[in-house]
Amino acid sequence: MILYTGIVAWIISFDTYYALEDKEDDLKININSTAIMWGENAIKYARILHLFFYASLILIAILNKFSYIFLLVIILLLIVFIYQRKLINESKFLDAFKINNLVGIIVVLGFVIEITLLK
């Protein structure tokens, strides 16, 4: 349930970044998105959800007694988060959205390494 909740938060987060890219078009055709619903707070809420996802990964790692190698996964994710923040600050929302492919790959590889190679 922890992973599920974290992934839902992550999905809402990166979907918000995507929605920010075409917010003006959505307003014209009356589509409601989190970018519109949250208004000026959209970026802040998306970042909070993203960090919640990372916190859920840390909690899973603690509960399952993952090795310190998983800490490298978290560090890599935080580096990507900082880069993503830079993209968002430059209003490159589509690029910020696309970087989530890398986030997913890092997380999956981290779990694979922990579950198959280190246990």
N, C-alpha and C positions, 0 to 999 in steps of 0.2 A: 504494500500500500504506500510505503514511503517513496519508492521509485515511481509509481504511478502518479502520485500527487506532484512530485518534482517534474516529471515529464510533461504533465498538463500545464504547469506553470511555465516551463520552457517554451512549449508550443504557443501559448498565448503571448509570451514575450516576443518571440521572433515573428509571429504573425502581426503583431503590432508594428514592428519595424517595417514589415512589408506594406502594411496599410498606410504608414506615414508617407511612403513613396507616391501613392496616388490619392492622397487625402482630398485634394481639391476636386478630382473627378468623382470620388465617392459622394461628396457633398452635392455636386450637380445632379447626380442621378438618385440621390436620396438613399444611399446604402449606409447602414449603420455599422461602424467598426469600432474596435477599441480605441483606435487613433482619434476618432471623432467623439466617442463617448467620454473618453478621459481628457480630451482637450489638451490644454497646456501641460497637464501632468502625464501625458501618455508616455513620454520617454522615461520619466522617473519611475512610473509604475512598471514599465517593461523591464527596466534594470533591476528593480526589486524582485520581480518574478524570476529573472535570470539568476540572480544571486540565491534565491530560494532553491532553485534547481541545483546549484552547486552545493548548497548546504545539505540538501537531501542526499547527494552523493557522498559527502563527508560522513553523514550519519550512517549511511549504509556501510561505508568502509569501517567505521568504528564498531558497529554492531556485528559485522562479520569478521572482524579482526584481520582486515586486509594488511598487507605488508606496507612498509614505508615506500615502496615503489609506487603505490597508488598516490602518494603525496606528490610525486612528479606529475601525475595526471592532473591533479588539482592545480598545481603551479602552471602547467601548460594552459589549462582552461582560464586561469586568471590573466595570463599574458594575452590570450585571444580576447578576453573580455575588455582589457585595456585598449587593444587595437580596435575592437568593435566600437568602443566608446569614442575613439578618435574619429572613426568613420561617421558616427551619428552626429558628433559635434560639427562635422563638415557637411551635414545634411545628405550624406551618401547612404540613404536608407536601404536601397536595394543591395548595395555591397555589404552593409551590416547584416542584412537578412541572409545573404548567400554564405557568409562566413560560418553560419550555423551547420553547414555540411561538415566543416572541420571540427566543430564542437562535437557533433555526433560520432565522428570517426575516432576522436581522441577518447571519448567515453567508452565506446564499444571496445576499442583496443585495450583500454585499461582494465575493463571487466574480463576480457578474454585472457589477458596476461595473469590476472589474479586467480581466476577460476581454473584455468587449465595448466598453466605453467608453474604456479607457485603453491598450489594446494595438493 
